[in-house]
Amino acid sequence: MGRSLIATLLGAHRTDATEEPSAGEWIDIRPDHVLAGGVSGVVALSGFEAIHLPRIVPEVAVVGAERHDPAAAFEASAELRDTRGFISMMR
């Protein structure tokens, strides 16, 4: 039986071993592309900052802001500022 798309993608980015992992086993991966969007992207990036692991530099990082009406954009300004700060640290 063939591997799932997720298993194929994770297998292509593993750094820890060449054999197939067992169910529930931890694996180490190194992504080459990162996509994050809107407020959920800010939360995810902040979460990675909070766990204090060594940083990686992916080949491509794309962060997009959500489009809202002006009032919502004003309310999200702190989150967008955090996103810009995170991006500037990646350069």
KOLGU-4560 file (N, C-alpha, C; in nm, 3 decimals, padded with zeros to 5 digits):
<recs>
<n_xx: 00.084 n_yy: -00.118 n_zz: 00.000 ca_xx: 00.000 ca_yy: 00.000 ca_zz: 00.000 c_xx: 00.088 c_yy: 00.124 c_zz: 00.000 mol: A seq: 1 type: MET>
<n_xx: 00.050 n_yy: 00.227 n_zz: -00.075 ca_xx: 00.128 ca_yy: 00.349 ca_zz: -00.085 c_xx: 00.120 c_yy: 00.434 c_zz: 00.040 mol: A seq: 2 type: GLY>
<n_xx: 00.213 n_yy: 00.526 n_zz: 00.051 ca_xx: 00.216 ca_yy: 00.617 ca_zz: 00.166 c_xx: 00.120 c_yy: 00.732 c_zz: 00.144 mol: A seq: 3 type: ARG>
<n_xx: 00.068 n_yy: 00.788 n_zz: 00.252 ca_xx: -00.020 ca_yy: 00.905 ca_zz: 00.243 c_xx: 00.062 c_yy: 01.028 c_zz: 00.204 mol: A seq: 4 type: SER>
<n_xx: -00.005 n_yy: 01.132 n_zz: 00.162 ca_xx: 00.063 ca_yy: 01.257 ca_zz: 00.126 c_xx: 00.139 c_yy: 01.312 c_zz: 00.247 mol: A seq: 5 type: LEU>
<n_xx: 00.077 n_yy: 01.309 n_zz: 00.364 ca_xx: 00.143 ca_yy: 01.360 ca_zz: 00.485 c_xx: 00.269 c_yy: 01.280 c_zz: 00.515 mol: A seq: 6 type: ILE>
<n_xx: 00.260 n_yy: 01.148 n_zz: 00.507 ca_xx: 00.378 ca_yy: 01.063 ca_zz: 00.534 c_xx: 00.488 c_yy: 01.092 c_zz: 00.433 mol: A seq: 7 type: ALA>
<n_xx: 00.452 n_yy: 01.114 n_zz: 00.308 ca_xx: 00.551 ca_yy: 01.145 ca_zz: 00.205 c_xx: 00.619 c_yy: 01.279 c_zz: 00.232 mol: A seq: 8 type: THR>
<n_xx: 00.540 n_yy: 01.382 n_zz: 00.266 ca_xx: 00.597 ca_yy: 01.514 ca_zz: 00.294 c_xx: 00.686 c_yy: 01.512 c_zz: 00.417 mol: A seq: 9 type: LEU>
<n_xx: 00.639 n_yy: 01.450 n_zz: 00.524 ca_xx: 00.721 ca_yy: 01.442 ca_zz: 00.645 c_xx: 00.847 c_yy: 01.360 c_zz: 00.621 mol: A seq: 10 type: LEU>
<n_xx: 00.835 n_yy: 01.251 n_zz: 00.547 ca_xx: 00.951 ca_yy: 01.168 ca_zz: 00.517 c_xx: 01.057 c_yy: 01.243 c_zz: 00.438 mol: A seq: 11 type: GLY>
<n_xx: 01.014 n_yy: 01.334 n_zz: 00.351 ca_xx: 01.109 ca_yy: 01.411 ca_zz: 00.270 c_xx: 01.184 c_yy: 01.516 c_zz: 00.351 mol: A seq: 12 type: ALA>
<n_xx: 01.135 n_yy: 01.549 n_zz: 00.470 ca_xx: 01.195 ca_yy: 01.655 ca_zz: 00.550 c_xx: 01.250 c_yy: 01.606 c_zz: 00.684 mol: A seq: 13 type: HIS>
<n_xx: 01.261 n_yy: 01.476 n_zz: 00.700 ca_xx: 01.312 ca_yy: 01.421 ca_zz: 00.826 c_xx: 01.462 c_yy: 01.441 c_zz: 00.838 mol: A seq: 14 type: ARG>
<n_xx: 01.505 n_yy: 01.466 n_zz: 00.958 ca_xx: 01.648 ca_yy: 01.484 ca_zz: 00.984 c_xx: 01.704 c_yy: 01.378 c_zz: 01.076 mol: A seq: 15 type: THR>
<n_xx: 01.618 n_yy: 01.292 n_zz: 01.132 ca_xx: 01.663 ca_yy: 01.203 ca_zz: 01.239 c_xx: 01.693 c_yy: 01.059 c_zz: 01.198 mol: A seq: 16 type: ASP>
<n_xx: 01.628 n_yy: 01.006 n_zz: 01.094 ca_xx: 01.649 ca_yy: 00.865 ca_zz: 01.060 c_xx: 01.597 c_yy: 00.837 c_zz: 00.920 mol: A seq: 17 type: ALA>
<n_xx: 01.633 n_yy: 00.721 n_zz: 00.868 ca_xx: 01.586 ca_yy: 00.684 ca_zz: 00.735 c_xx: 01.476 c_yy: 00.579 c_zz: 00.739 mol: A seq: 18 type: THR>
<n_xx: 01.460 n_yy: 00.508 n_zz: 00.852 ca_xx: 01.355 ca_yy: 00.406 ca_zz: 00.858 c_xx: 01.221 c_yy: 00.469 c_zz: 00.896 mol: A seq: 19 type: GLU>
<n_xx: 01.114 n_yy: 00.400 n_zz: 00.863 ca_xx: 00.980 ca_yy: 00.449 ca_zz: 00.892 c_xx: 00.956 c_yy: 00.454 c_zz: 01.043 mol: A seq: 20 type: GLU>
<n_xx: 00.900 n_yy: 00.566 n_zz: 01.094 ca_xx: 00.872 ca_yy: 00.573 ca_zz: 01.237 c_xx: 00.752 c_yy: 00.487 c_zz: 01.275 mol: A seq: 21 type: PRO>
<n_xx: 00.748 n_yy: 00.445 n_zz: 01.398 ca_xx: 00.633 ca_yy: 00.372 ca_zz: 01.451 c_xx: 00.523 c_yy: 00.472 c_zz: 01.485 mol: A seq: 22 type: SER>
<n_xx: 00.400 n_yy: 00.425 n_zz: 01.494 ca_xx: 00.289 ca_yy: 00.512 ca_zz: 01.532 c_xx: 00.316 c_yy: 00.574 c_zz: 01.668 mol: A seq: 23 type: ALA>
<n_xx: 00.299 n_yy: 00.705 n_zz: 01.680 ca_xx: 00.320 ca_yy: 00.775 ca_zz: 01.806 c_xx: 00.464 c_yy: 00.814 c_zz: 01.834 mol: A seq: 24 type: GLY>
<n_xx: 00.557 n_yy: 00.775 n_zz: 01.748 ca_xx: 00.699 ca_yy: 00.807 ca_zz: 01.767 c_xx: 00.727 c_yy: 00.951 c_zz: 01.725 mol: A seq: 25 type: GLU>
<n_xx: 00.809 n_yy: 01.021 n_zz: 01.804 ca_xx: 00.850 ca_yy: 01.157 ca_zz: 01.771 c_xx: 00.949 c_yy: 01.153 c_zz: 01.655 mol: A seq: 26 type: TRP>
<n_xx: 00.939 n_yy: 01.251 n_zz: 01.565 ca_xx: 01.036 ca_yy: 01.263 ca_zz: 01.456 c_xx: 01.085 c_yy: 01.406 c_zz: 01.450 mol: A seq: 27 type: ILE>
<n_xx: 01.204 n_yy: 01.426 n_zz: 01.396 ca_xx: 01.259 ca_yy: 01.559 ca_zz: 01.373 c_xx: 01.248 c_yy: 01.590 c_zz: 01.225 mol: A seq: 28 type: ASP>
<n_xx: 01.197 n_yy: 01.710 n_zz: 01.194 ca_xx: 01.186 ca_yy: 01.752 ca_zz: 01.055 c_xx: 01.245 c_yy: 01.891 c_zz: 01.040 mol: A seq: 29 type: ILE>
<n_xx: 01.280 n_yy: 01.924 n_zz: 00.918 ca_xx: 01.329 ca_yy: 02.058 ca_zz: 00.884 c_xx: 01.252 c_yy: 02.105 c_zz: 00.761 mol: A seq: 30 type: ARG>
<n_xx: 01.154 n_yy: 02.195 n_zz: 00.782 ca_xx: 01.075 ca_yy: 02.242 ca_zz: 00.668 c_xx: 01.157 c_yy: 02.335 c_zz: 00.579 mol: A seq: 31 type: PRO>
<n_xx: 01.128 n_yy: 02.335 n_zz: 00.449 ca_xx: 01.196 ca_yy: 02.429 ca_zz: 00.360 c_xx: 01.104 c_yy: 02.542 c_zz: 00.315 mol: A seq: 32 type: ASP>
<n_xx: 00.974 n_yy: 02.529 n_zz: 00.341 ca_xx: 00.877 ca_yy: 02.635 ca_zz: 00.311 c_xx: 00.784 c_yy: 02.651 c_zz: 00.431 mol: A seq: 33 type: HIS>
<n_xx: 00.754 n_yy: 02.776 n_zz: 00.467 ca_xx: 00.664 ca_yy: 02.804 ca_zz: 00.579 c_xx: 00.559 c_yy: 02.904 c_zz: 00.531 mol: A seq: 34 type: VAL>
<n_xx: 00.432 n_yy: 02.873 n_zz: 00.556 ca_xx: 00.322 ca_yy: 02.962 ca_zz: 00.523 c_xx: 00.246 c_yy: 02.995 c_zz: 00.651 mol: A seq: 35 type: LEU>
<n_xx: 00.219 n_yy: 03.121 n_zz: 00.675 ca_xx: 00.141 ca_yy: 03.164 ca_zz: 00.791 c_xx: 00.053 c_yy: 03.280 c_zz: 00.749 mol: A seq: 36 type: ALA>
<n_xx: -00.069 n_yy: 03.282 n_zz: 00.799 ca_xx: -00.159 ca_yy: 03.389 ca_zz: 00.757 c_xx: -00.241 c_yy: 03.447 c_zz: 00.870 mol: A seq: 37 type: GLY>
<n_xx: -00.259 n_yy: 03.577 n_zz: 00.866 ca_xx: -00.349 ca_yy: 03.646 ca_zz: 00.956 c_xx: -00.316 c_yy: 03.629 c_zz: 01.103 mol: A seq: 38 type: GLY>
<n_xx: -00.418 n_yy: 03.644 n_zz: 01.183 ca_xx: -00.402 ca_yy: 03.637 ca_zz: 01.328 c_xx: -00.359 c_yy: 03.498 c_zz: 01.372 mol: A seq: 39 type: VAL>
<n_xx: -00.410 n_yy: 03.394 n_zz: 01.306 ca_xx: -00.369 ca_yy: 03.258 ca_zz: 01.343 c_xx: -00.220 c_yy: 03.237 c_zz: 01.317 mol: A seq: 40 type: SER>
<n_xx: -00.165 n_yy: 03.301 n_zz: 01.214 ca_xx: -00.022 ca_yy: 03.293 ca_zz: 01.189 c_xx: 00.058 c_yy: 03.359 c_zz: 01.300 mol: A seq: 41 type: GLY>
<n_xx: 00.009 n_yy: 03.472 n_zz: 01.350 ca_xx: 00.076 ca_yy: 03.541 ca_zz: 01.461 c_xx: 00.077 c_yy: 03.451 c_zz: 01.584 mol: A seq: 42 type: VAL>
<n_xx: -00.036 n_yy: 03.386 n_zz: 01.611 ca_xx: -00.043 ca_yy: 03.298 ca_zz: 01.728 c_xx: 00.053 c_yy: 03.180 c_zz: 01.712 mol: A seq: 43 type: VAL>
<n_xx: 00.056 n_yy: 03.120 n_zz: 01.593 ca_xx: 00.146 ca_yy: 03.006 ca_zz: 01.570 c_xx: 00.292 c_yy: 03.048 c_zz: 01.582 mol: A seq: 44 type: ALA>
<n_xx: 00.330 n_yy: 03.159 n_zz: 01.520 ca_xx: 00.468 ca_yy: 03.205 ca_zz: 01.528 c_xx: 00.507 c_yy: 03.241 c_zz: 01.671 mol: A seq: 45 type: LEU>
<n_xx: 00.415 n_yy: 03.302 n_zz: 01.745 ca_xx: 00.441 ca_yy: 03.334 ca_zz: 01.886 c_xx: 00.460 c_yy: 03.207 c_zz: 01.968 mol: A seq: 46 type: SER>
<n_xx: 00.382 n_yy: 03.103 n_zz: 01.935 ca_xx: 00.396 ca_yy: 02.976 ca_zz: 02.004 c_xx: 00.534 c_yy: 02.915 c_zz: 01.983 mol: A seq: 47 type: GLY>
<n_xx: 00.584 n_yy: 02.921 n_zz: 01.860 ca_xx: 00.718 ca_yy: 02.869 ca_zz: 01.832 c_xx: 00.824 c_yy: 02.951 c_zz: 01.906 mol: A seq: 48 type: PHE>
<n_xx: 00.804 n_yy: 03.083 n_zz: 01.916 ca_xx: 00.897 ca_yy: 03.166 ca_zz: 01.992 c_xx: 00.897 c_yy: 03.127 c_zz: 02.139 mol: A seq: 49 type: GLU>
<n_xx: 00.781 n_yy: 03.092 n_zz: 02.192 ca_xx: 00.767 ca_yy: 03.064 ca_zz: 02.335 c_xx: 00.836 c_yy: 02.934 c_zz: 02.377 mol: A seq: 50 type: ALA>
<n_xx: 00.854 n_yy: 02.839 n_zz: 02.285 ca_xx: 00.915 ca_yy: 02.713 ca_zz: 02.325 c_xx: 01.068 c_yy: 02.716 c_zz: 02.320 mol: A seq: 51 type: ILE>
<n_xx: 01.124 n_yy: 02.826 n_zz: 02.275 ca_xx: 01.269 ca_yy: 02.851 ca_zz: 02.282 c_xx: 01.355 c_yy: 02.742 c_zz: 02.219 mol: A seq: 52 type: HIS>
<n_xx: 01.313 n_yy: 02.689 n_zz: 02.106 ca_xx: 01.396 ca_yy: 02.595 ca_zz: 02.032 c_xx: 01.487 c_yy: 02.673 c_zz: 01.938 mol: A seq: 53 type: LEU>
<n_xx: 01.596 n_yy: 02.613 n_zz: 01.894 ca_xx: 01.682 ca_yy: 02.683 ca_zz: 01.797 c_xx: 01.603 c_yy: 02.717 c_zz: 01.670 mol: A seq: 54 type: PRO>
<n_xx: 01.631 n_yy: 02.833 n_zz: 01.616 ca_xx: 01.561 ca_yy: 02.877 ca_zz: 01.495 c_xx: 01.616 c_yy: 02.808 c_zz: 01.371 mol: A seq: 55 type: ARG>
<n_xx: 01.529 n_yy: 02.795 n_zz: 01.273 ca_xx: 01.571 ca_yy: 02.748 ca_zz: 01.142 c_xx: 01.545 c_yy: 02.862 c_zz: 01.044 mol: A seq: 56 type: ILE>
<n_xx: 01.608 n_yy: 02.857 n_zz: 00.930 ca_xx: 01.585 ca_yy: 02.955 ca_zz: 00.825 c_xx: 01.535 c_yy: 02.879 c_zz: 00.703 mol: A seq: 57 type: VAL>
<n_xx: 01.402 n_yy: 02.882 n_zz: 00.679 ca_xx: 01.350 ca_yy: 02.809 ca_zz: 00.563 c_xx: 01.389 c_yy: 02.877 c_zz: 00.433 mol: A seq: 58 type: PRO>
<n_xx: 01.384 n_yy: 02.801 n_zz: 00.326 ca_xx: 01.412 ca_yy: 02.856 ca_zz: 00.193 c_xx: 01.312 c_yy: 02.966 c_zz: 00.158 mol: A seq: 59 type: GLU>
<n_xx: 01.184 n_yy: 02.944 n_zz: 00.191 ca_xx: 01.078 ca_yy: 03.040 ca_zz: 00.161 c_xx: 00.989 c_yy: 03.055 c_zz: 00.283 mol: A seq: 60 type: VAL>
<n_xx: 00.959 n_yy: 03.178 n_zz: 00.323 ca_xx: 00.862 ca_yy: 03.205 ca_zz: 00.430 c_xx: 00.763 c_yy: 03.307 c_zz: 00.376 mol: A seq: 61 type: ALA>
<n_xx: 00.636 n_yy: 03.272 n_zz: 00.379 ca_xx: 00.530 ca_yy: 03.361 ca_zz: 00.329 c_xx: 00.434 c_yy: 03.388 c_zz: 00.444 mol: A seq: 62 type: VAL>
<n_xx: 00.415 n_yy: 03.517 n_zz: 00.476 ca_xx: 00.322 ca_yy: 03.556 ca_zz: 00.580 c_xx: 00.225 c_yy: 03.655 c_zz: 00.518 mol: A seq: 63 type: VAL>
<n_xx: 00.097 n_yy: 03.628 n_zz: 00.532 ca_xx: -00.005 ca_yy: 03.716 ca_zz: 00.475 c_xx: -00.099 c_yy: 03.767 c_zz: 00.580 mol: A seq: 64 type: GLY>
<n_xx: -00.136 n_yy: 03.893 n_zz: 00.569 ca_xx: -00.233 ca_yy: 03.953 ca_zz: 00.661 c_xx: -00.374 c_yy: 03.932 c_zz: 00.606 mol: A seq: 65 type: ALA>
<n_xx: -00.469 n_yy: 03.917 n_zz: 00.697 ca_xx: -00.608 ca_yy: 03.904 ca_zz: 00.654 c_xx: -00.662 c_yy: 04.041 c_zz: 00.616 mol: A seq: 66 type: GLU>
<n_xx: -00.756 n_yy: 04.041 n_zz: 00.524 ca_xx: -00.818 ca_yy: 04.167 ca_zz: 00.484 c_xx: -00.949 c_yy: 04.184 c_zz: 00.560 mol: A seq: 67 type: ARG>
<n_xx: -00.964 n_yy: 04.297 n_zz: 00.627 ca_xx: -01.085 ca_yy: 04.329 ca_zz: 00.704 c_xx: -01.128 c_yy: 04.470 c_zz: 00.670 mol: A seq: 68 type: HIS>
<n_xx: -01.241 n_yy: 04.509 n_zz: 00.726 ca_xx: -01.279 ca_yy: 04.650 ca_zz: 00.713 c_xx: -01.183 c_yy: 04.732 c_zz: 00.799 mol: A seq: 69 type: ASP>
<n_xx: -01.176 n_yy: 04.864 n_zz: 00.780 ca_xx: -01.077 ca_yy: 04.947 ca_zz: 00.852 c_xx: -01.083 c_yy: 04.933 c_zz: 01.004 mol: A seq: 70 type: PRO>
<n_xx: -01.202 n_yy: 04.921 n_zz: 01.061 ca_xx: -01.211 ca_yy: 04.911 ca_zz: 01.207 c_xx: -01.145 c_yy: 04.782 c_zz: 01.256 mol: A seq: 71 type: ALA>
<n_xx: -01.169 n_yy: 04.672 n_zz: 01.187 ca_xx: -01.108 ca_yy: 04.545 ca_zz: 01.227 c_xx: -00.958 c_yy: 04.548 c_zz: 01.207 mol: A seq: 72 type: ALA>
<n_xx: -00.913 n_yy: 04.612 n_zz: 01.100 ca_xx: -00.769 ca_yy: 04.624 ca_zz: 01.075 c_xx: -00.702 c_yy: 04.704 c_zz: 01.187 mol: A seq: 73 type: ALA>
<n_xx: -00.770 n_yy: 04.810 n_zz: 01.234 ca_xx: -00.714 ca_yy: 04.889 ca_zz: 01.344 c_xx: -00.701 c_yy: 04.804 c_zz: 01.469 mol: A seq: 74 type: PHE>
<n_xx: -00.802 n_yy: 04.720 n_zz: 01.498 ca_xx: -00.799 ca_yy: 04.635 ca_zz: 01.615 c_xx: -00.689 c_yy: 04.530 c_zz: 01.604 mol: A seq: 75 type: GLU>
<n_xx: -00.656 n_yy: 04.487 n_zz: 01.485 ca_xx: -00.554 ca_yy: 04.383 ca_zz: 01.465 c_xx: -00.414 c_yy: 04.441 c_zz: 01.448 mol: A seq: 76 type: ALA>
<n_xx: -00.400 n_yy: 04.572 n_zz: 01.469 ca_xx: -00.270 ca_yy: 04.634 ca_zz: 01.442 c_xx: -00.158 c_yy: 04.575 c_zz: 01.529 mol: A seq: 77 type: SER>
<n_xx: -00.188 n_yy: 04.540 n_zz: 01.654 ca_xx: -00.084 ca_yy: 04.482 ca_zz: 01.740 c_xx: -00.038 c_yy: 04.348 c_zz: 01.685 mol: A seq: 78 type: ALA>
<n_xx: -00.132 n_yy: 04.265 n_zz: 01.639 ca_xx: -00.096 ca_yy: 04.136 ca_zz: 01.582 c_xx: -00.013 c_yy: 04.153 c_zz: 01.456 mol: A seq: 79 type: GLU>
<n_xx: -00.051 n_yy: 04.249 n_zz: 01.372 ca_xx: 00.024 ca_yy: 04.273 ca_zz: 01.248 c_xx: 00.164 c_yy: 04.327 c_zz: 01.279 mol: A seq: 80 type: LEU>
<n_xx: 00.175 n_yy: 04.408 n_zz: 01.381 ca_xx: 00.306 ca_yy: 04.460 ca_zz: 01.422 c_xx: 00.395 c_yy: 04.344 c_zz: 01.468 mol: A seq: 81 type: ARG>
<n_xx: 00.336 n_yy: 04.250 n_zz: 01.543 ca_xx: 00.412 ca_yy: 04.131 ca_zz: 01.586 c_xx: 00.458 c_yy: 04.051 c_zz: 01.465 mol: A seq: 82 type: ASP>
<n_xx: 00.371 n_yy: 04.037 n_zz: 01.365 ca_xx: 00.407 ca_yy: 03.962 ca_zz: 01.245 c_xx: 00.524 c_yy: 04.028 c_zz: 01.174 mol: A seq: 83 type: THR>
<n_xx: 00.518 n_yy: 04.160 n_zz: 01.157 ca_xx: 00.629 ca_yy: 04.231 ca_zz: 01.090 c_xx: 00.758 c_yy: 04.215 c_zz: 01.170 mol: A seq: 84 type: ARG>
<n_xx: 00.749 n_yy: 04.221 n_zz: 01.303 ca_xx: 00.868 ca_yy: 04.204 ca_zz: 01.385 c_xx: 00.928 c_yy: 04.065 c_zz: 01.370 mol: A seq: 85 type: GLY>
<n_xx: 00.842 n_yy: 03.964 n_zz: 01.364 ca_xx: 00.891 ca_yy: 03.827 ca_zz: 01.348 c_xx: 00.960 c_yy: 03.811 c_zz: 01.212 mol: A seq: 86 type: PHE>
<n_xx: 00.900 n_yy: 03.868 n_zz: 01.108 ca_xx: 00.958 ca_yy: 03.856 ca_zz: 00.974 c_xx: 01.094 c_yy: 03.925 c_zz: 00.970 mol: A seq: 87 type: ILE>
<n_xx: 01.105 n_yy: 04.042 n_zz: 01.033 ca_xx: 01.233 ca_yy: 04.112 ca_zz: 01.029 c_xx: 01.342 c_yy: 04.034 c_zz: 01.102 mol: A seq: 88 type: SER>
<n_xx: 01.305 n_yy: 03.955 n_zz: 01.204 ca_xx: 01.404 ca_yy: 03.874 ca_zz: 01.276 c_xx: 01.451 c_yy: 03.756 c_zz: 01.191 mol: A seq: 89 type: MET>
<n_xx: 01.370 n_yy: 03.713 n_zz: 01.095 ca_xx: 01.405 ca_yy: 03.598 ca_zz: 01.011 c_xx: 01.506 c_yy: 03.635 c_zz: 00.903 mol: A seq: 90 type: MET>
<n_xx: 01.520 n_yy: 03.760 n_zz: 00.874 ca_xx: 01.610 ca_yy: 03.802 ca_zz: 00.765 c_xx: 01.753 c_yy: 03.799 c_zz: 00.807 mol: A seq: 91 type: ARG>
</recs>
